[in-house]
Amino acid sequence: MLKCPLVDKEIDGGDCLINTDIIDGFISDDSHIPDEFKVKPDYKEICKKCKYHESTWGEPNDD
């Protein structure tokens, strides 16, 4: 479990990875992200800047 800044609560790491892959463009489009993760208007940028945002290639965001 990790705290997701999109929903301000803990989520499963698998959900985080799926959201990351969608936002990074590896999986279809963002219509596959549950609506609860898309409430904040800049959700894509928030996700990309999150310390848990890790690409499919295993490269963590060190920002």
C-alpha atoms as a printed R data frame, in Angstrom:
   type eleno elety resid chain resno       x      y       z
1  ATOM     1    CA   MET     A     1   0.000  0.000   0.000
2  ATOM     2    CA   LEU     A     2   1.185  3.484  -0.801
3  ATOM     3    CA   LYS     A     3  -0.319  6.932  -0.445
4  ATOM     4    CA   CYS     A     4  -1.565  8.237  -3.777
5  ATOM     5    CA   PRO     A     5  -1.658 12.031  -4.170
6  ATOM     6    CA   LEU     A     6  -4.497 11.704  -6.693
7  ATOM     7    CA   VAL     A     7  -6.937 10.424  -4.071
8  ATOM     8    CA   ASP     A     8  -5.044 11.369  -0.886
9  ATOM     9    CA   LYS     A     9  -5.308  7.861   0.523
10 ATOM    10    CA   GLU     A    10  -3.485  4.560   0.376
11 ATOM    11    CA   ILE     A    11  -3.926  2.431  -2.736
12 ATOM    12    CA   ASP     A    12  -2.615 -0.926  -3.875
13 ATOM    13    CA   GLY     A    13   0.722 -0.830  -5.682
14 ATOM    14    CA   GLY     A    14  -0.872 -2.638  -8.632
15 ATOM    15    CA   ASP     A    15  -3.383  0.171  -9.087
16 ATOM    16    CA   CYS     A    16  -0.524  2.657  -9.011
17 ATOM    17    CA   LEU     A    17   1.380  0.744 -11.675
18 ATOM    18    CA   ILE     A    18  -1.660  0.523 -13.957
19 ATOM    19    CA   ASN     A    19  -2.345  4.253 -13.593
20 ATOM    20    CA   THR     A    20   1.321  4.992 -14.283
21 ATOM    21    CA   ASP     A    21   1.341  2.852 -17.412
22 ATOM    22    CA   ILE     A    22  -1.817  4.539 -18.713
23 ATOM    23    CA   ILE     A    23  -0.547  8.062 -17.978
24 ATOM    24    CA   ASP     A    24   2.807  7.217 -19.595
25 ATOM    25    CA   GLY     A    25   0.948  5.961 -22.679
26 ATOM    26    CA   PHE     A    26   1.856  2.274 -22.401
27 ATOM    27    CA   ILE     A    27  -1.792  1.205 -21.992
28 ATOM    28    CA   SER     A    28  -4.492  2.532 -24.306
29 ATOM    29    CA   ASP     A    29  -5.881  5.857 -23.082
30 ATOM    30    CA   ASP     A    30  -6.855  7.437 -19.787
31 ATOM    31    CA   SER     A    31 -10.456  6.247 -20.064
32 ATOM    32    CA   HIS     A    32  -9.168  3.094 -18.342
33 ATOM    33    CA   ILE     A    33  -8.209  5.029 -15.199
34 ATOM    34    CA   PRO     A    34 -11.027  4.879 -12.632
35 ATOM    35    CA   ASP     A    35 -12.796  8.226 -12.270
36 ATOM    36    CA   GLU     A    36 -11.755  8.568  -8.617
37 ATOM    37    CA   PHE     A    37  -8.153  9.085  -9.802
38 ATOM    38    CA   LYS     A    38  -9.135 11.778 -12.319
39 ATOM    39    CA   VAL     A    39 -10.949 14.207  -9.993
40 ATOM    40    CA   LYS     A    40  -8.086 16.694  -9.760
41 ATOM    41    CA   PRO     A    41  -7.795 18.741 -12.983
42 ATOM    42    CA   ASP     A    42  -4.034 18.201 -13.298
43 ATOM    43    CA   TYR     A    43  -4.077 14.516 -12.306
44 ATOM    44    CA   LYS     A    44  -1.607 13.485 -15.024
45 ATOM    45    CA   GLU     A    45   1.051 15.931 -13.841
46 ATOM    46    CA   ILE     A    46   0.414 15.040 -10.200
47 ATOM    47    CA   CYS     A    47   0.903 11.365 -11.038
48 ATOM    48    CA   LYS     A    48   4.065 12.004 -13.064
49 ATOM    49    CA   LYS     A    49   5.603 13.990 -10.178
50 ATOM    50    CA   CYS     A    50   4.712 11.428  -7.507
51 ATOM    51    CA   LYS     A    51   7.637  9.701  -5.833
52 ATOM    52    CA   TYR     A    52   5.939  6.357  -6.533
53 ATOM    53    CA   HIS     A    53   5.569  7.039 -10.276
54 ATOM    54    CA   GLU     A    54   7.763  4.398 -11.817
55 ATOM    55    CA   SER     A    55   7.839  3.629 -15.491
56 ATOM    56    CA   THR     A    56   7.294  0.146 -16.857
57 ATOM    57    CA   TRP     A    57  11.043  0.080 -17.332
58 ATOM    58    CA   GLY     A    58  11.581  0.418 -13.580
59 ATOM    59    CA   GLU     A    59  12.848  3.981 -13.566
60 ATOM    60    CA   PRO     A    60  11.564  5.816 -10.486
61 ATOM    61    CA   ASN     A    61  10.790  9.509 -10.472
62 ATOM    62    CA   ASP     A    62  13.525 11.122  -8.402
63 ATOM    63    CA   ASP     A    63  11.980 14.618  -8.438
